[in-house]
Amino acid sequence: MTKTTTTDWRDTLRDAADLALVGIVVTVAAVPVVTTGAAVAVGAEAVHLRFTDGRWPGPREILRGFGRRLLPGALATLAVLTAALLLGLNIYWLRQGIAPGGALLVAATTLAGLALGGLVALSVPLLGRGYGYLRALRTAATRPALIAACAGVLAIATLIGAVLPVTAPLLAGYVLFALHTIARRVP
């Protein structure tokens, strides 16, 4: 006779509450903006440990990881914000007619932005595995189908956050979990 393991509804509820708490903590830690990269990486590491090893990291482990990732995370945040600003300006200039290209280049730039967002999103759970920022990006870049899936997750989370702004801090934890689940396909 084989023993089957069943998940009690209380375990599911506990995981949902824990993910919401992770989202709130990541959001609060990201408020100074320069800490966003470190906050997201440590949040991804916490989700990875919970759903891979079955444990949450302790406060010392979280603070140590946050401190170790503060400078590289600030540089990563600066790079992501710069890319987003440049893509946004490009779309604005194209739509205003300041730059030539019209609707076709607006669509191409939008697709490039979605792909870049998906690439960055797929690299986040790899950071949770202990990858460095550049290694995570290089590894994520080799998985175009997963990049598209991560871009979809970001689009859905953005839509939910826009419709119900009060849920935005909670969504961060659920997005980290969704990205972790997608990234399981990366060996």
Secondary structure, 3 states (H helix, E strand, C coil): CCCCCCCCHHHHHHHHHHHHHHHHHHHHHCCCCCCHHHHHHHHHHHHHHHHHHCCCCCHHHHHHHHHHHHHHHHHHHHHHHHHHHHHHHHHHHHHHCCCCCHHHHHHHHHHHHHHHHHHHHHHHHHHHCCCCHHHHHHHHCCCHHHHHHHHHHHHHHHHHHHHCHHHHHHHHHHHHHHHHHHHCCCC
